[in-house]
Amino acid sequence: MANTAYNEETRIRITLQYTAEGEIDVPEWLQVGLRTIMAVFVLFFMTRLLGKRQVSQLSTFEYITGISIGNLAAYLSLDTDNHWVLGLTALFVWVAFSLTIEWVQLKSKRGRDFFDGKATVLIQNGKILEQNLRKERTSSDELLEMLRRNNVFNIDTVEFAILDTSGELNVLLKKEHQPLTPKDIGLPVQHEAAPMTVIMDGQVLADSLKKVGLNENWLNAKLKQLGTSPENIFLAQVDSNNKLYLDPYDQLTRGVH
């Protein structure tokens, strides 16, 4: 009995052993580990190939594709009785089919309507369309919840609401309830570009400085005036007016300069 236990322990500890035919016999735990690592890399590659839409709001077909590819990846990792090539083949077929569907959607409005469906108007001219709610199997409670997600608590303020194919509700408020803009009162405004991050994790981003027409000398001079240096800065941005925002590490001074 002791010899049997010793032999079993020895067999488990050996990672690779040769069979009688001279082939390498890989333990199942190692097979699963290697196949899982391969599945992770393949899945990452496939997701990048499918594009950003696969990791954002999903359409019906994209939802099905995501579930299927995940199941195939699990099969590829755990089903050691079958050859891994079968799992890879299934993955590649799914991705190729998905890319074909996306190409059809880009080229054809009918294709987009068939695979993604059409957006549904739930509120029009301030009136709830009960028939469309039933069509989308959406209750009044769910409608109110979606409106609250859009910061709308009084349904009387809504002019138009449409349920997109992604499942997101987009709302247009009545004119009298829309926020006042500078254009409404004839106030001229200057164009404002998006702020550019020039320091991240203590590292100066030279390319970002060039995009806003500045250089490291300008940045270092600004930091010197404040008695600090780039390595003390967690994050720094420059806006369209060349104002520098600093977010230092620890308890250093934070503000706009």
The 8 nearest C-alpha neighbors of each residue, nearest first, counted from 0:
[[1, 3, 2, 4, 5, 6, 7, 8],
 [2, 0, 4, 3, 5, 6, 7, 8],
 [1, 3, 5, 0, 4, 6, 7, 8],
 [2, 4, 0, 6, 1, 5, 7, 8],
 [5, 3, 7, 1, 2, 6, 8, 0],
 [4, 6, 2, 8, 3, 7, 9, 1],
 [5, 7, 9, 3, 8, 4, 2, 10],
 [8, 6, 10, 4, 9, 5, 3, 11],
 [9, 7, 5, 11, 10, 6, 4, 12],
 [8, 10, 6, 12, 7, 11, 5, 13],
 [9, 11, 7, 13, 8, 12, 6, 14],
 [12, 10, 8, 9, 13, 7, 14, 26],
 [13, 11, 9, 10, 14, 8, 7, 15],
 [12, 14, 10, 11, 15, 9, 16, 26],
 [15, 13, 12, 26, 25, 16, 11, 29],
 [16, 14, 25, 13, 24, 23, 17, 26],
 [15, 17, 24, 23, 18, 13, 14, 25],
 [16, 18, 23, 22, 24, 21, 19, 15],
 [19, 17, 21, 20, 22, 24, 23, 16],
 [18, 20, 21, 17, 22, 23, 24, 16],
 [19, 21, 18, 22, 17, 23, 24, 16],
 [20, 22, 18, 19, 17, 23, 24, 16],
 [23, 21, 18, 17, 20, 24, 19, 16],
 [22, 24, 17, 16, 25, 18, 15, 21],
 [23, 25, 16, 17, 18, 15, 22, 26],
 [24, 26, 15, 23, 27, 30, 29, 14],
 [27, 25, 29, 28, 30, 14, 24, 15],
 [26, 28, 30, 29, 31, 25, 79, 32],
 [29, 27, 31, 30, 26, 32, 25, 33],
 [28, 30, 32, 27, 31, 26, 33, 25],
 [29, 31, 27, 33, 32, 28, 34, 26],
 [32, 30, 34, 28, 29, 33, 76, 77],
 [31, 33, 29, 35, 30, 34, 28, 36],
 [34, 32, 36, 30, 35, 31, 29, 37],
 [33, 35, 76, 37, 31, 36, 32, 30],
 [36, 34, 76, 38, 32, 37, 33, 31],
 [37, 35, 39, 33, 38, 34, 32, 40],
 [36, 38, 34, 40, 35, 39, 41, 33],
 [39, 37, 35, 41, 36, 40, 72, 42],
 [40, 38, 42, 36, 37, 41, 43, 35],
 [41, 39, 43, 37, 42, 38, 44, 36],
 [40, 42, 38, 44, 43, 39, 45, 37],
 [41, 43, 45, 39, 44, 40, 38, 46],
 [44, 42, 40, 46, 41, 45, 39, 47],
 [45, 43, 41, 47, 42, 46, 48, 40],
 [44, 46, 48, 42, 47, 43, 41, 49],
 [47, 45, 49, 43, 48, 44, 42, 50],
 [48, 46, 50, 44, 49, 45, 43, 51],
 [47, 49, 45, 46, 50, 44, 94, 43],
 [48, 50, 46, 47, 45, 53, 98, 51],
 [51, 49, 47, 48, 52, 53, 46, 54],
 [50, 52, 53, 54, 55, 49, 47, 46],
 [51, 53, 55, 54, 50, 56, 57, 49],
 [52, 54, 51, 55, 50, 49, 57, 61],
 [55, 53, 52, 51, 56, 57, 50, 46],
 [56, 54, 52, 53, 57, 51, 165, 58],
 [55, 57, 165, 52, 58, 54, 53, 166],
 [58, 56, 61, 62, 165, 55, 53, 59],
 [57, 59, 61, 165, 60, 115, 62, 164],
 [60, 58, 62, 61, 115, 63, 57, 114],
 [59, 61, 63, 62, 58, 64, 114, 115],
 [62, 60, 64, 58, 63, 57, 59, 65],
 [61, 63, 59, 65, 60, 64, 57, 58],
 [64, 62, 60, 66, 61, 65, 67, 59],
 [65, 63, 61, 67, 62, 66, 68, 60],
 [64, 66, 62, 68, 63, 67, 61, 69],
 [65, 67, 69, 63, 64, 68, 70, 62],
 [68, 66, 70, 64, 69, 65, 63, 71],
 [67, 69, 71, 65, 70, 66, 64, 72],
 [68, 70, 72, 66, 67, 71, 65, 73],
 [71, 69, 73, 67, 72, 68, 74, 66],
 [70, 72, 74, 68, 73, 69, 75, 67],
 [71, 73, 75, 69, 74, 70, 38, 68],
 [74, 72, 76, 70, 75, 71, 77, 69],
 [75, 73, 71, 78, 72, 76, 77, 70],
 [74, 76, 72, 86, 73, 83, 77, 71],
 [77, 75, 35, 34, 73, 74, 31, 78],
 [78, 76, 74, 31, 79, 75, 73, 34],
 [79, 77, 74, 80, 81, 75, 76, 73],
 [78, 80, 81, 77, 82, 31, 30, 27],
 [81, 79, 78, 82, 77, 83, 27, 75],
 [82, 80, 79, 78, 83, 85, 84, 86],
 [81, 83, 84, 85, 80, 79, 86, 78],
 [82, 84, 86, 85, 75, 87, 81, 34],
 [85, 83, 87, 82, 86, 88, 81, 75],
 [86, 84, 88, 83, 87, 82, 89, 81],
 [85, 87, 75, 89, 83, 88, 84, 90],
 [88, 86, 90, 84, 89, 85, 91, 83],
 [87, 89, 85, 91, 86, 90, 84, 92],
 [88, 90, 92, 86, 87, 91, 93, 85],
 [91, 89, 87, 93, 88, 92, 94, 86],
 [90, 92, 94, 88, 93, 89, 95, 87],
 [91, 93, 95, 89, 90, 94, 96, 88],
 [94, 92, 96, 90, 91, 95, 97, 89],
 [93, 95, 97, 91, 96, 92, 98, 90],
 [96, 94, 92, 98, 97, 93, 91, 99],
 [95, 97, 99, 93, 94, 98, 92, 100],
 [98, 96, 94, 100, 99, 95, 93, 101],
 [99, 97, 101, 95, 100, 96, 94, 102],
 [98, 100, 96, 102, 97, 101, 95, 103],
 [99, 101, 97, 103, 102, 98, 104, 96],
 [102, 100, 104, 98, 103, 99, 105, 97],
 [101, 103, 99, 105, 104, 100, 98, 106],
 [104, 102, 100, 106, 101, 105, 107, 110],
 [103, 105, 111, 101, 110, 107, 102, 106],
 [106, 104, 102, 103, 107, 101, 111, 108],
 [105, 107, 103, 104, 102, 108, 110, 111],
 [108, 106, 110, 109, 104, 103, 105, 111],
 [107, 109, 111, 110, 112, 104, 106, 105],
 [108, 110, 112, 107, 111, 113, 104, 114],
 [111, 109, 104, 107, 113, 108, 112, 103],
 [112, 110, 104, 108, 114, 109, 113, 115],
 [111, 113, 116, 109, 110, 115, 117, 114],
 [112, 114, 110, 111, 116, 115, 109, 117],
 [115, 113, 111, 112, 116, 110, 60, 59],
 [116, 114, 112, 111, 58, 113, 164, 59],
 [115, 117, 112, 113, 114, 164, 118, 111],
 [118, 116, 112, 164, 119, 115, 163, 113],
 [117, 119, 163, 164, 162, 161, 120, 116],
 [120, 118, 162, 161, 121, 117, 163, 131],
 [119, 121, 161, 122, 160, 162, 118, 123],
 [120, 122, 128, 161, 160, 127, 131, 119],
 [121, 123, 127, 160, 159, 126, 128, 120],
 [124, 122, 159, 126, 125, 158, 127, 121],
 [123, 125, 158, 126, 159, 122, 157, 127],
 [124, 126, 158, 123, 157, 122, 159, 127],
 [127, 125, 123, 122, 124, 128, 158, 159],
 [128, 126, 122, 129, 121, 123, 125, 132],
 [127, 129, 121, 131, 130, 122, 126, 132],
 [130, 128, 132, 131, 127, 133, 121, 134],
 [129, 131, 133, 132, 128, 134, 121, 135],
 [132, 130, 134, 133, 129, 128, 121, 135],
 [133, 131, 129, 137, 135, 134, 130, 136],
 [132, 134, 136, 130, 131, 135, 137, 129],
 [133, 135, 131, 132, 136, 130, 137, 129],
 [134, 136, 132, 137, 133, 131, 119, 130],
 [137, 135, 133, 134, 132, 138, 131, 130],
 [138, 136, 132, 135, 133, 141, 139, 142],
 [137, 139, 141, 140, 142, 136, 132, 133],
 [138, 140, 142, 141, 143, 137, 132, 144],
 [141, 139, 143, 138, 142, 144, 137, 145],
 [142, 140, 144, 138, 139, 143, 137, 145],
 [141, 143, 139, 145, 144, 140, 146, 138],
 [144, 142, 146, 140, 141, 145, 147, 139],
 [143, 145, 141, 147, 146, 142, 140, 148],
 [146, 144, 148, 142, 147, 143, 141, 168],
 [145, 147, 143, 149, 151, 148, 144, 142],
 [148, 146, 150, 151, 144, 149, 145, 152],
 [147, 149, 145, 146, 150, 144, 151, 143],
 [148, 150, 146, 147, 151, 145, 170, 169],
 [151, 149, 147, 148, 152, 146, 145, 153],
 [150, 152, 147, 146, 149, 153, 154, 148],
 [153, 151, 147, 154, 150, 146, 143, 156],
 [154, 152, 155, 151, 156, 157, 146, 147],
 [153, 155, 156, 157, 152, 151, 146, 143],
 [154, 156, 153, 157, 125, 158, 173, 126],
 [157, 155, 154, 173, 172, 153, 176, 158],
 [158, 156, 172, 154, 173, 155, 125, 159],
 [157, 159, 125, 173, 124, 172, 171, 123],
 [158, 160, 123, 171, 122, 157, 170, 124],
 [161, 159, 170, 122, 169, 121, 120, 171],
 [160, 162, 120, 169, 121, 119, 168, 163],
 [161, 163, 168, 119, 118, 167, 166, 120],
 [164, 162, 118, 165, 166, 167, 161, 168],
 [163, 165, 118, 166, 117, 116, 115, 58],
 [166, 164, 163, 58, 167, 56, 57, 162],
 [167, 165, 164, 163, 162, 168, 56, 58],
 [166, 168, 163, 165, 162, 169, 164, 145],
 [169, 167, 162, 161, 163, 145, 170, 166],
 [170, 168, 161, 160, 167, 162, 171, 163],
 [169, 171, 160, 159, 172, 168, 161, 157],
 [172, 170, 159, 158, 160, 157, 173, 169],
 [173, 171, 157, 158, 156, 177, 176, 174],
 [172, 174, 158, 176, 157, 175, 156, 177],
 [173, 175, 177, 176, 172, 158, 178, 171],
 [174, 176, 173, 177, 172, 156, 178, 179],
 [177, 175, 173, 174, 172, 156, 178, 157],
 [176, 178, 174, 175, 172, 173, 179, 171],
 [179, 177, 180, 176, 175, 174, 172, 183],
 [178, 180, 183, 177, 181, 184, 182, 176],
 [179, 181, 183, 182, 178, 184, 186, 185],
 [182, 180, 186, 183, 184, 185, 179, 187],
 [181, 183, 185, 180, 184, 186, 187, 179],
 [182, 184, 180, 181, 185, 179, 186, 178],
 [185, 183, 182, 181, 186, 180, 179, 187],
 [186, 184, 182, 183, 181, 187, 180, 188],
 [185, 187, 181, 184, 182, 188, 183, 180],
 [188, 186, 185, 189, 181, 182, 184, 190],
 [189, 187, 186, 190, 181, 182, 191, 185],
 [190, 188, 191, 187, 192, 239, 186, 240],
 [189, 191, 192, 188, 239, 187, 193, 240],
 [190, 192, 239, 189, 193, 238, 240, 194],
 [193, 191, 239, 194, 190, 238, 195, 240],
 [192, 194, 195, 191, 238, 239, 237, 196],
 [195, 193, 238, 237, 236, 192, 239, 196],
 [194, 196, 237, 236, 197, 207, 238, 193],
 [195, 197, 236, 235, 198, 237, 207, 194],
 [196, 198, 204, 236, 207, 235, 203, 208],
 [199, 197, 203, 235, 234, 202, 204, 196],
 [198, 200, 234, 202, 201, 233, 203, 235],
 [201, 199, 233, 202, 234, 198, 232, 230],
 [200, 202, 230, 232, 229, 199, 233, 231],
 [201, 203, 199, 198, 200, 204, 229, 230],
 [202, 204, 198, 197, 205, 229, 199, 201],
 [205, 203, 197, 207, 206, 198, 202, 208],
 [204, 206, 208, 207, 203, 209, 215, 214],
 [207, 205, 209, 208, 204, 210, 197, 214],
 [206, 208, 210, 209, 205, 204, 197, 195],
 [209, 207, 213, 205, 206, 210, 214, 211],
 [208, 210, 212, 206, 213, 207, 211, 214],
 [211, 209, 207, 208, 212, 206, 213, 195],
 [210, 212, 209, 208, 213, 207, 195, 239],
 [213, 211, 209, 210, 208, 214, 207, 241],
 [214, 212, 208, 209, 211, 217, 215, 210],
 [213, 215, 208, 216, 217, 209, 218, 205],
 [214, 216, 218, 217, 219, 205, 213, 208],
 [217, 215, 219, 218, 214, 220, 213, 221],
 [218, 216, 220, 215, 214, 219, 221, 213],
 [217, 219, 215, 221, 220, 216, 222, 214],
 [218, 220, 222, 216, 221, 217, 215, 223],
 [219, 221, 223, 217, 218, 222, 216, 224],
 [222, 220, 218, 224, 219, 223, 217, 225],
 [221, 223, 219, 225, 227, 224, 220, 228],
 [222, 224, 226, 220, 225, 221, 227, 219],
 [225, 223, 221, 222, 226, 220, 227, 219],
 [226, 224, 222, 223, 227, 221, 228, 220],
 [225, 227, 223, 224, 222, 228, 221, 220],
 [226, 228, 222, 225, 223, 231, 229, 224],
 [227, 229, 230, 231, 222, 223, 232, 219],
 [230, 228, 201, 232, 231, 202, 203, 198],
 [229, 231, 201, 232, 228, 202, 200, 233],
 [232, 230, 229, 228, 248, 247, 201, 227],
 [233, 231, 247, 201, 229, 230, 234, 248],
 [232, 234, 200, 247, 248, 201, 246, 199],
 [235, 233, 199, 246, 198, 232, 245, 200],
 [236, 234, 245, 198, 244, 197, 196, 246],
 [237, 235, 196, 244, 195, 197, 243, 194],
 [236, 238, 243, 195, 242, 241, 194, 244],
 [239, 237, 194, 241, 240, 242, 195, 236],
 [238, 240, 192, 241, 191, 194, 237, 193],
 [241, 239, 238, 242, 237, 191, 243, 192],
 [242, 240, 238, 239, 237, 243, 211, 213],
 [243, 241, 237, 240, 238, 256, 244, 255],
 [242, 244, 237, 256, 255, 236, 241, 245],
 [243, 245, 255, 236, 235, 254, 256, 237],
 [246, 244, 235, 253, 254, 247, 234, 243],
 [245, 247, 234, 253, 233, 235, 232, 248],
 [248, 246, 232, 233, 251, 231, 245, 253],
 [247, 249, 233, 232, 231, 251, 250, 246],
 [248, 250, 251, 247, 231, 233, 252, 232],
 [251, 249, 248, 252, 247, 253, 246, 231],
 [252, 250, 247, 249, 248, 253, 246, 231],
 [253, 251, 250, 254, 247, 246, 245, 225],
 [254, 252, 246, 245, 247, 251, 255, 244],
 [253, 255, 245, 244, 256, 252, 246, 243],
 [254, 256, 244, 243, 245, 242, 253, 246],
 [255, 243, 242, 244, 254, 245, 221, 225]]
